[in-house]
Amino acid sequence: MKPDAPRHLRSRLGYGLICLVFGAALVYQFVRTSQMASEIAALTDTMGAATAELTADLHSLRTTVTQTNTTLIAALNNQQQNVGNIQQQLGSVQSQVGNVTGTVSTLQKLSQTDPELLKKYSKVYFLNENYVPARLTEIPNAYEYSSKKQLLYQTDALPYLEKMINDASSSGVTIYVDSAYRSFDEQKALKGDYKMTYGAGTANSFSADQGYSEHQLGTAVDLIPPGLGGALDDSFDGTKAYTWLAANAYKYGFELSYPKDNSYYVYEPWHWRFVGKKLANDLHNQGKNFYDLDQRVIDTYLASIFD
């Protein structure tokens, strides 16, 4: 039995050694696990601190962004308000420039327009014997009632007269010009003949003295249709020509100078004066006559007489 004792001893020693190694491994594993737990705890603490710091930084950044956004919006609104103020000021300046430009344009027109053209010359204002319109043009024969006499008309107003007669013709109404511009001396001679024929009192009721006739301005015409035998009298207002003129002449800048019951001369349905489209339209729309207006009101239309 004794020879087997060493083997048994060696077996027990081997087993003890294994237990020792295993125990050492457990101890090492425990120690290492504890170290790792400590490291994980430390890392968790570090991550928590970092997360808290990051959260704080993010909150601070959001606050900063919000404040910056608010500041930018306020600045933008302020800038927009400034732009609006500048635009308003610019608009005011442009308006003033436009007014100045309009004033300059009006003054230029007035400087180039005969100031006599819209004066009330029927027994009110006087044109002296030296007055002659600066621009007169012969009326084409096609518009004249008689080819025996040369008729002159204010150059800038002539296109309006021609268009009116042409449009009347297109509507089936024939109208001719019987008389237009008369000089001071021509009016004087005509009035003298009327006095000799009808007497001074009667002549004064239908004919102006020299210097008071609208014909001397070159913008008045006596119109006549065919069929009246060349006579200008009250029968004119029973013609298609008068009906058409009464309804349309204002569109071309013409107005009837001496309607019924006027305070200057007898009713003259044939006598039409160019006063400009704007004034003629206003007179038509208001149901007024040229001589109903104050001269100061009429003068405001002078710059636009040929517009």
C-alpha angles and dihedrals in degrees: 000000000000095000089065095054096088092052091052090046091050090051092053092045090051091050091048090049091052091050089049092051093045091048091049089051090051091049090049092047091049092049092046092047090050090050091049091047089052091048092047090049090049091047090048090051090048092049090047091052091046091048091049090048091047090048090050091048091048091050090048090049092050090049090049092047091048092049091045091048091049090049092048092048091050090047091048092049090048090048091049089050089050090049089049090050091048091048090049091050090046090050090050091050091047089049090051090047089049091050091048091047090049090049092049090048091050091048090049091051092047091049089055098042126085105247091211096065096090101035120124099244101168100106090320112077126026128224112203124227092260096060115111123159110257093228123039127163130190113252110239114255092243089070098044123097092211127028090203095084133048113235122202128196137183105280099226093046096047096083089057091051093048093049092049092052092044093050091048089052090050087055091053096260120123118208129172135188112246099175137006132154117020124183123228091259094046090053090047092053092045093050090048091054091049091051091051092049103038105016126254096277096053093040091054090056095063108017131060124227117246110283093029100068122110087213090072088065091062093230100091125085137185107220127201136181124213117268101051095091091240093297121135110206142118091295087077092079090061093061130096087240093062093043090053093045093049090054100039115017093092090062088067096044100264129128134186105253099198113031124171116303095013116155098233114053141350119289109289111185090174098056114092129171129201110233100158130272096267096054093040091052093049092049090050094047093047094044091236136134126232092248092052091071127083112251091239089059092047091051091062088068096054096092091055098042093112098034 
